[in-house]
């Protein structure tokens, strides 16, 4: 019997919670600094180099042709750049120089052959975007801006040499 009482007493002592000698409380600060940013064409991260964000492909033409129009197709689809910026920011899009520019005009080149082309901010092609021109996109909200870019090319009465004419134009988004 004494063994049973000792076993019960030991079990009671072992299962009893220990009394706390005292306690203290404090806090942990948690913070995050968010800087303004813009994402283009649905990107999920911000990069200094966006790569090719769209293309303007004119339809095939014979060597002599009048005004031919085309619209930019954004990388990933869409009829313009999709620019989503931090709410409250005021982003701008600057259309810079192309690889073949001369005399303040954009040119596409095929070898040494060139043809001038123009970029516009409207489908009626009345608002030309000059080289180096910044376009204000307005004040950002939680909705992406859609920024269309339209092109126009013409042989201007000259007969062009056959070939594939190309150019690469730099664009910068600042906020």
C-alpha positions in Angstrom: 0.0 0.0 0.0 2.8 2.4 0.8 4.2 1.8 -2.7 0.8 2.7 -4.2 0.6 5.9 -2.1 4.2 6.9 -3.1 3.4 6.2 -6.8 0.2 8.4 -6.7 2.1 11.1 -4.9 4.9 11.1 -7.5 2.4 11.2 -10.4 0.6 14.1 -8.8 3.8 16.1 -8.3 5.0 15.4 -11.8 1.7 16.3 -13.5 1.2 19.6 -11.6 2.0 22.7 -13.6 5.0 24.7 -12.4 4.1 28.1 -11.0 5.6 31.0 -13.0 8.0 33.1 -11.0 6.9 36.2 -13.0 6.3 37.5 -16.6 7.0 40.5 -18.8 5.5 41.5 -22.0 6.9 43.6 -24.9 6.2 44.3 -28.6 7.9 43.5 -31.9 7.8 46.3 -34.5 6.9 45.2 -38.0 7.4 47.6 -41.0 7.6 47.7 -44.8 8.7 50.7 -46.9 7.0 50.6 -50.3 8.5 52.8 -53.0 6.5 53.9 -56.0 6.7 51.6 -59.0 5.2 50.8 -62.4 4.7 47.4 -64.0 4.3 47.0 -67.8 2.2 44.5 -69.6 1.2 42.6 -66.5 4.7 42.0 -65.3 4.9 40.7 -61.7 8.3 42.3 -60.9 9.9 45.6 -61.6 13.1 45.7 -63.7 15.3 48.4 -65.0 15.3 46.8 -68.5 11.9 45.9 -69.7 13.1 44.2 -72.9 10.8 44.4 -75.9 7.5 45.6 -74.7 5.7 45.7 -78.1 6.0 45.7 -81.8 4.6 47.6 -84.8 4.4 45.4 -87.9 3.4 47.1 -91.2 1.7 45.0 -93.8 3.9 43.9 -96.8 4.1 46.6 -99.5 5.4 46.8 -103.1 8.4 49.1 -103.7 6.1 52.1 -104.3 3.3 52.8 -101.8 1.3 55.5 -100.1 0.5 55.9 -96.4 0.4 52.5 -94.7 -0.7 52.4 -91.0 -0.1 49.9 -88.2 -0.7 49.8 -84.5 1.5 48.5 -81.7 0.7 45.1 -80.3 2.0 44.8 -76.7 4.2 41.9 -75.8 1.7 39.4 -74.3 -1.1 40.9 -76.4 -3.2 44.0 -76.2 -3.5 47.1 -78.4 -1.3 49.3 -76.2 1.1 49.2 -73.4 -0.5 48.3 -70.1 1.1 50.5 -67.4 0.1 49.9 -63.8 1.7 52.3 -61.3 1.5 52.9 -57.6 -1.6 55.0 -56.9 -0.9 58.7 -56.7 2.2 58.5 -58.9 2.4 60.5 -62.1 4.1 58.4 -64.7 5.4 59.5 -68.1 6.3 57.6 -71.2 9.2 58.9 -73.3 9.7 57.7 -76.8 13.4 57.9 -77.5 15.6 57.5 -80.5 15.6 54.5 -82.8 18.7 52.7 -84.1 18.5 54.4 -87.5 17.3 58.0 -86.7 18.6 60.9 -88.8 17.6 64.5 -89.0 15.0 64.2 -86.2 13.1 61.4 -88.0 12.7 57.7 -87.3 13.9 55.4 -90.1 13.6 51.7 -90.7 16.6 50.2 -92.5 17.3 47.2 -94.7 21.0 47.2 -95.1 21.9 50.7 -96.3 18.4 51.4 -97.6 16.1 53.5 -95.4 12.5 54.6 -95.2 11.1 57.2 -92.7 8.2 56.4 -90.5 6.2 58.3 -87.8 4.7 57.3 -84.5 1.5 58.8 -83.1 -0.5 58.7 -79.9 -3.9 58.6 -81.6 -5.5 56.4 -84.2 -6.2 59.3 -86.5 -2.5 59.9 -86.6 -2.7 63.6 -85.9 -0.7 63.7 -82.7 2.8 62.7 -83.7 5.2 61.6 -81.0 8.5 63.3 -81.6 11.8 61.7 -80.8 12.5 62.3 -77.1 8.9 63.5 -76.4 7.4 62.6 -73.0 3.8 61.7 -72.7 2.1 62.3 -69.3 -0.1 59.4 -68.4 -1.9 61.2 -65.6 -2.3 60.3 -61.9 -2.2 56.6 -61.3 -5.0 54.8 -59.6 -5.4 51.0 -59.1 -6.3 50.6 -62.8 -3.6 50.2 -65.4 -3.2 52.9 -68.1 -3.6 51.7 -71.7 -1.0 53.5 -73.9 -1.5 52.9 -77.6 1.1 53.8 -80.2 0.3 54.0 -83.9 2.7 54.1 -86.8 2.6 55.3 -90.4 5.0 54.8 -93.2 5.1 55.8 -96.9 7.6 55.4 -99.7 6.8 59.1 -100.5 6.9 58.6 -104.2 10.2 56.8 -104.2 10.7 53.2 -105.3 12.2 51.3 -102.3 14.6 48.4 -102.7 13.2 45.0 -101.7 14.1 43.9 -98.2 12.9 43.7 -94.6 13.1 47.1 -93.0 13.4 47.3 -89.2 14.2 49.7 -86.4 14.2 49.5 -82.6 13.0 52.5 -80.6 13.8 53.1 -77.0 11.0 53.9 -74.6 11.3 54.9 -71.0 8.7 54.9 -68.3 9.4 57.2 -65.4 7.4 57.8 -62.2 
